[in-house]
Amino acid sequence: MPKSETTLVKKREHKGLDKYETETTKDIEQRTYQLAKDIVEQIKTNRHPTFTTKVRGLSNIYFDENKKYIQLGDKKVVRPFLNLGAARKFMQTMLVNDKCNEYLKEGKTASIREIYYELKRTVANTKENTFDAQSESDEVIVDVEHAVSTIREKLGLHAESKGSLYGDITLKDLKHDNDVFNCNSLGRGGWSIMSRIEPEEVEIVDVNADFLLVIETAAMYNRLIEEKYAPKHNAILIGTGGQAARGARRLVHRLRFEYDLPVIVFTDGDPYGWYIYSVIKSGSMALAAHSKYLAVPDARYVGMTLTDVETYGLQNVTEKMKEGDIKRAKELMSYPWFQSKEWQAELKFAIDKKIRIEQQALANKSLDFVARKYLPEKIEKEIFL
Amino acid sequence: MPKSETTLVKKREHKGLDKYETETTKDIEQRTYQLAKDIVEQIKTNRHPTFTTKVRGLSNIYFDENKKYIQLGDKKVVRPFLNLGAARKFMQTMLVNDKCNEYLKEGKTASIREIYYELKRTVANTKENTFDAQSESDEVIVDVEHAVSTIREKLGLHAESKGSLYGDITLKDLKHDNDVFNCNSLGRGGWSIMSRIEPEEVEIVDVNADFLLVIETAAMYNRLIEEKYAPKHNAILIGTGGQAARGARRLVHRLRFEYDLPVIVFTDGDPYGWYIYSVIKSGSMALAAHSKYLAVPDARYVGMTLTDVETYGLQNVTEKMKEGDIKRAKELMSYPWFQSKEWQAELKFAIDKKIRIEQQALANKSLDFVARKYLPEKIEKEIFL
């Protein structure tokens, strides 16, 4: 963990990419092609066309105790074409797979809403639409991800972008004139994190930092920039603006695994904030198949905690938890990755006291308290939950 | 309006700042000091302490037909201290005014949530809190803005930051090592727009563009970057990510008035999108006093419109309006700044047909349709609503 006196400007060497990160666009394109080719072969040889994807849902999701993240199991499901209930979905899958193949060949990308609109049409001589709602294409995208064993970003797809990056980190955008820029030199705004941070598109050229601080609220991100927290403590800052978008999560993951950068998460002290931490650390059930691309199992949680309320005398600035918060806290208590006795105690305390504490409540001490005392003290002494 | 053949790289000269933009931090600090000093004088001379601010609410809001934006009228209200119903608010106003004075003296800034937390405490020897909810301090901040005739940003306060900036525009952050950066060289993410874009903090050094395109969705902002729309059509892009945050609005305003950059707005074709346009163009009722800092009365609206649905054959990708959308459309119809016959027709059509059309629905033609045909054609021919 960072100690400012010993690590003033530490340059982190690039460790290289994990195997699944080095798959090229060509590799993935080939697999989408193969999926379609298999169907054609089946038809040519008079077999019923089918393809295989993975079972989703709780029955096939588990917490991998070795890897310390959520995983999708091996249960497979065969999707047939010649079945009244399945034919529509089969058709949709072929359309999405074909379109992704086209994106990869042409070097295009699209948002998941765009591919829905791009593929939506009325099938000739019928009143049937290819898709009636984005929820249908979203479902099928997951099938394709599983069928070709990759993530949507590597299929040319992406969700909305959100979040900002600040600190002594140099990036190169290989798809935009090889722009090279250092996120310490973009004023106090920082860099607007793209929805796609794949290694074949964005290279992390250099990182001079001891750790990465992931911050829930834009206001706290701004606060720490104003207080010069990043240069003083040799930190990179990512403001996620609430639940982290996939692009921000990919960036956190890459910084951890390509540069060995310790990841510390700083959220509001409430079930919503703790869940943000949980998703960064252990992945999510919705994206159980993709934890290896997204999760950071050794991420640490610095705060806010309800213990902080006592330690720092913040009793006057707690807020009441709503019913929804309490329900959410009970859910968190049941997750395998919240079973440590410290987390169980924290969650139980929250449920009993029905209070929550926001990051910005630290301003009650003074605006610079978070940067001058709270974070340095907790991180130095490794007071993590 | 921009014609690409004649204006390939047009350098826009800085026109200078409007008078109200050149007020220094010192000027504003002086006014907050004067407000407090007047109260002290009143007390010393045994008068009842009062201060004067402006009446808010519909009775004092009007649409200024000359300036073409929403204004707050001249009705004033005197806030007394020696009044059981008003004493608490008076005390709160003094606290906020004092804290803003401190921020300005010390060169600090705070989010409106931080100032709430910073000032929240139990008054000595009582059970009374200075503030019980942020809504109280938010109200008082408006009183102080009016009492000292400025905007919160110039008082050291700000809301959450949101939005991204892309294109050949060079900024200098005077409060961050005088960083100079060009938003065309930050990869495809662009610059994360700060919550504060005041001239005394952020200088717009240079702009090479023919117009500014303000875009509602992050996905469309990404699309236009991928299609190289900005360099091809000499545009600056701002993605607001929904309703524009104050920082983004200030930046749009400054680009219009400091660099004469025409502003074109591109949103979803629905009451929510049209309202985003309306706020950028005419200001909002909540911020009626601040339109001169925020509104851009000659902003033009390029789309989406329901006429586009016919023109570009998008019938298959419209969505149904919900009850709330229809109600909102009826409200828009009643606003003085939506009284042109074209807007009335558009709104009536929306209400009758109960349909809406999203920006991303243009992907139904092809991903690059928006950048290759839709925007160039409509902007070239000035097909604005």
Chai-1 contact restraints between the chains, C-beta under 6 A:
chainA,res_idxA,chainB,res_idxB,connection_type,confidence,min_distance_angstrom,max_distance_angstrom,comment,restraint_id
A,A110,B,L367,contact,1.0,0.0,6.0,A-B,restraint_1
A,S111,B,A219,contact,1.0,0.0,6.0,A-B,restraint_2
A,R113,B,Q360,contact,1.0,0.0,6.0,A-B,restraint_3
A,E114,B,Q360,contact,1.0,0.0,6.0,A-B,restraint_4
A,E114,B,A363,contact,1.0,0.0,6.0,A-B,restraint_5
A,Y117,B,V317,contact,1.0,0.0,6.0,A-B,restraint_6
A,Y117,B,Q360,contact,1.0,0.0,6.0,A-B,restraint_7
A,Y117,B,A361,contact,1.0,0.0,6.0,A-B,restraint_8
A,Y117,B,A363,contact,1.0,0.0,6.0,A-B,restraint_9
A,Y117,B,N364,contact,1.0,0.0,6.0,A-B,restraint_10
A,E118,B,A363,contact,1.0,0.0,6.0,A-B,restraint_11
A,K120,B,V317,contact,1.0,0.0,6.0,A-B,restraint_12
A,E160,B,A218,contact,1.0,0.0,6.0,A-B,restraint_13
A,E160,B,A219,contact,1.0,0.0,6.0,A-B,restraint_14
A,S161,B,A218,contact,1.0,0.0,6.0,A-B,restraint_15
A,S164,B,S192,contact,1.0,0.0,6.0,A-B,restraint_16
A,D173,B,G187,contact,1.0,0.0,6.0,A-B,restraint_17
A,D173,B,R188,contact,1.0,0.0,6.0,A-B,restraint_18
A,H176,B,G187,contact,1.0,0.0,6.0,A-B,restraint_19
A,H176,B,R188,contact,1.0,0.0,6.0,A-B,restraint_20
A,D179,B,S185,contact,1.0,0.0,6.0,A-B,restraint_21
A,D179,B,G187,contact,1.0,0.0,6.0,A-B,restraint_22
A,F181,B,L186,contact,1.0,0.0,6.0,A-B,restraint_23
A,S185,B,D179,contact,1.0,0.0,6.0,A-B,restraint_24
A,L186,B,F181,contact,1.0,0.0,6.0,A-B,restraint_25
A,G187,B,D173,contact,1.0,0.0,6.0,A-B,restraint_26
A,G187,B,H176,contact,1.0,0.0,6.0,A-B,restraint_27
A,G187,B,D179,contact,1.0,0.0,6.0,A-B,restraint_28
A,R188,B,D173,contact,1.0,0.0,6.0,A-B,restraint_29
A,R188,B,H176,contact,1.0,0.0,6.0,A-B,restraint_30
A,R188,B,M194,contact,1.0,0.0,6.0,A-B,restraint_31
A,G189,B,W191,contact,1.0,0.0,6.0,A-B,restraint_32
A,G189,B,S192,contact,1.0,0.0,6.0,A-B,restraint_33
A,G189,B,I193,contact,1.0,0.0,6.0,A-B,restraint_34
A,G189,B,M194,contact,1.0,0.0,6.0,A-B,restraint_35
A,G190,B,S192,contact,1.0,0.0,6.0,A-B,restraint_36
A,W191,B,G189,contact,1.0,0.0,6.0,A-B,restraint_37
A,S192,B,S164,contact,1.0,0.0,6.0,A-B,restraint_38
A,S192,B,G189,contact,1.0,0.0,6.0,A-B,restraint_39
A,S192,B,G190,contact,1.0,0.0,6.0,A-B,restraint_40
A,S192,B,S192,contact,1.0,0.0,6.0,A-B,restraint_41
A,I193,B,G189,contact,1.0,0.0,6.0,A-B,restraint_42
A,M194,B,R188,contact,1.0,0.0,6.0,A-B,restraint_43
A,M194,B,G189,contact,1.0,0.0,6.0,A-B,restraint_44
A,A218,B,E160,contact,1.0,0.0,6.0,A-B,restraint_45
A,A218,B,S161,contact,1.0,0.0,6.0,A-B,restraint_46
A,A219,B,S111,contact,1.0,0.0,6.0,A-B,restraint_47
A,A219,B,E160,contact,1.0,0.0,6.0,A-B,restraint_48
A,V317,B,Y117,contact,1.0,0.0,6.0,A-B,restraint_49
A,V317,B,K120,contact,1.0,0.0,6.0,A-B,restraint_50
A,Q360,B,R113,contact,1.0,0.0,6.0,A-B,restraint_51
A,Q360,B,E114,contact,1.0,0.0,6.0,A-B,restraint_52
A,Q360,B,Y117,contact,1.0,0.0,6.0,A-B,restraint_53
A,A361,B,Y117,contact,1.0,0.0,6.0,A-B,restraint_54
A,A363,B,E114,contact,1.0,0.0,6.0,A-B,restraint_55
A,A363,B,Y117,contact,1.0,0.0,6.0,A-B,restraint_56
A,A363,B,E118,contact,1.0,0.0,6.0,A-B,restraint_57
A,N364,B,Y117,contact,1.0,0.0,6.0,A-B,restraint_58
A,L367,B,K108,contact,1.0,0.0,6.0,A-B,restraint_59
A,L367,B,A110,contact,1.0,0.0,6.0,A-B,restraint_60
